[in-house]
Amino acid sequence: MDYISTRGGMSPQRFCDILLMGLAPDGGLVMPTHYPRVDRDQLAAWRGLSYPALAFEIVRLFADDIPADELRDIVERTYRAEVFGSAEIAPLTRLEDGLFVEQLSNGPTLAFKDMAMQLLGHLFEYVLVKRGQQLNILGATSGDTGSAAEHAMRGRANIRVFMLSPHGKMSAFQRAQMFSLPDENIHNLAIEGMFDDCQDIVKAVSSDAEFKAKHAIGTVNSINWARVVAQVVYYFHGYFAASDSNDQKVSFCVPSGNFGNVCAGHIARQMGLPIDRLIVATNENDVLDEFFRTGRYRPRTGAETRVTSSPSMDISKASNFERFIFDLVGRNPVALSELWRGVDKGTGFDLSALEGDMMFAEVSRRYGFVSGRSTHADRLATIRQVAAETPARVLDPHTADGVKVARELRRPSEIVVCLETALPAKFAETLREALAQDPPRPAGFEGLEDLPQRFTVLPADVSAVKQVIEAHT
Ligand SMILES: *Cc1c(COP(=O)(O)O)cnc(C)c1O
């Protein structure tokens, strides 16, 4: 499989070459030259496979430059019951007739990001060891991504992590998840500022080409292609679990922010998985809902971006969206680059005026996309309803946004799988507001906040961060 850029300026490369890449050199996103098609015989053979066996079959279609026996070993070491809580890895539970929740949050940091990040940790180590290279991962986090990355990279040969977070702004649980890691290769830098300051520092360091090359700086952000591929697997897994035969269709509802999760659903559908609809659920930051309803993509400014009780969906623009639009414009890099000139200017673009078979409603129907939106009041009400109906089911605020939208848009007899993106233990404050009690805490997380913590407080200053990296590399 060869990879190209959405902007057309990258000569074809293989999976191991693009694995450590953030943006493509021309500023675009990395895409495979085509989607492998899965036929009916293959679907029949895959139904009933264990999660790691299924993951091997899917990932190897995209990573055919890794020898099969080595890839199988990597995937089997990643998707283990000890890491993801059960041999099923991503069990499906029934919420009500026709509505299921696929549990993706039983990994080490209790969010779906572990599903991909754990594989990324193994893949990075494999390529770095093979090439005798080092990698210093620099990232900014407001919570879920940073802890998933640290837990995936901890203790790995040839990898160090420098994770910036806004000092005093994360929840006590999230802070403890990151700062209590004892591993020498993990460096938590608590920045005296906001999340945007952290992100600006990461951008400034990454755009210093000399420093970046000298210190082998890399990232693990949501545009990494391998993360998207790893996520494709659980759409197949969820499809098989929710359907009785491969003649049935299943829809997925996805609580969305940067469009990484649902982008994997789009790819699964393009590969031939019988997905009916892809339901995009947003919170009050509804840039994606607006697009799928109107055809207008209008990225928000920082000031227009609301801080909500489903914080991992608080985005101003959706960084993975460019991948879907690339397909939508017929994989034409010139047309895509033209649209993204509008995005970079802050005005966005408008597809509502397209005519004929390119008419927006027609195009989004062809790709199966629909969308809905959920607010603070909606998510509290949904958490309460579900807990009242099934006391053992406590939703986190993000999954609640998904369930709210899934119930609203589900058609009679449609099977909808809502992806669970986190466990409620991570968001105790909102859960107390909804249920007047603390959320359940999975075994092994008792007393997490009492463990000793390791972190360095730094001013919001690029050179201070560079000094820490220099001192440790
Ligand atoms: C990252 C995240 C999301 C959003 O996923 P995208 O891939 O950015 O669309 C939703 N919920 C939770 C809990 C997350 O951590």
The ligand as an ORCA input file, in Angstrom:
! r2SCAN-3c Opt
* xyz 0 1
  C     -10.943     12.365     21.611
  C     -12.294     12.170     22.188
  C     -13.461     12.409     21.429
  C     -13.440     12.954     20.029
  O     -12.876     12.057     19.101
  P     -12.397     12.586     17.663
  O     -11.647     11.463     17.073
  O     -11.512     13.777     17.951
  O     -13.606     12.966     16.886
  C     -14.695     12.152     22.030
  N     -14.784     11.712     23.309
  C     -13.673     11.479     24.058
  C     -13.848     11.003     25.457
  C     -12.396     11.695     23.528
  O     -11.315     11.471     24.302
*
